[in-house]
Amino acid sequence: MRISVILAHPEPGSFNHAIAEAAQEECIHLGHDVRYHDLYAEGLNPVLPGKETVREVELPPDIDGHCRELAEAEGIIIVHPNWWGQPPAILKGWIDRVIRPGVAYEFLEGDSGEGIPRGLLKVRAALIFNTSNTESNRERKVFGDPLDTLWKNCIFGLCGVPSVYRRMFNVIATSTPGQRAAWLGEVKNAVRGYYRRHGMQD
Ligand SMILES: Cc1cc2nc3c(=O)[nH]c(=O)nc-3n(C[C@H](O)[C@H](O)[C@H](O)COP(=O)(O)O)c2cc1C
């Protein structure tokens, strides 16, 4: 199956990179066709130009490539740190420019855009791996865990993805090498569990 890995972190030696690489490795090990995107390394421009807000538009080649890939993906893995309860701006830009009408969702015929969108993605399971320096209970109670709502409800739920798994690794600042190694093992287990359990292996 076709799986896209989307990574948003500026430092090549970061734990986020280690997570994305572990996920990619496990996908390859399972025999999947993986497309790996390090958005910073690609230099993706996150600013959505006004002309891209309409449905019929000629997209620049890099964005068009991302859109085609997303439309064909059967699995997707997103990796990013928690920055102010949000994804880094470069990933927000990928969301704005790539998760487009006609690619990821559409409104029903005759609807002028105010109604319920219909998800178009073929993705059966999306995996989200996040890192933060906030303990889980505090993240939920004080901040409301906005990344959980964003990925599960606002994005993949809306785009028709039936299964969304999210794991936040914390607290990175005080984590030991042993804990990080165990977390990378968890990443591989989740990839294996999801992309096998859903019968999506080639
Ligand atoms: C701009 C910025 C905003 C951040 N905001 C938060 C935050 O809201 N909550 C939090 O727990 N950590 C926050 N952090 C800490 C990062 O989540 C943390 O450094 C990262 O998850 C560690 O992963 P890494 O070792 O791969 O960089 C922020 C860091 C930066 C640079």
The ligand as an ORCA input file, in Angstrom:
! r2SCAN-3c Opt
* xyz 0 1
  C       8.070     27.727     18.955
  C       7.954     26.649     19.987
  C       6.751     26.502     20.668
  C       6.597     25.458     21.603
  N       5.380     25.316     22.235
  C       5.215     24.295     23.090
  C       3.957     24.092     23.722
  O       3.000     24.822     23.511
  N       3.827     23.042     24.566
  C       4.877     22.198     24.817
  O       4.707     21.249     25.600
  N       6.077     22.352     24.232
  C       6.271     23.376     23.377
  N       7.478     23.536     22.762
  C       8.537     22.535     22.995
  C       8.582     21.510     21.881
  O       7.343     20.818     21.781
  C       9.726     20.508     22.129
  O      10.918     21.243     22.063
  C       9.768     19.409     21.124
  O       8.597     18.631     21.209
  C      10.977     18.518     21.367
  O      11.155     17.647     20.291
  P      12.554     17.594     19.518
  O      13.569     17.128     20.532
  O      12.369     16.618     18.384
  O      12.826     19.010     19.110
  C       7.676     24.569     21.856
  C       8.888     24.753     21.176
  C       9.033     25.770     20.258
  C      10.342     25.913     19.528
*
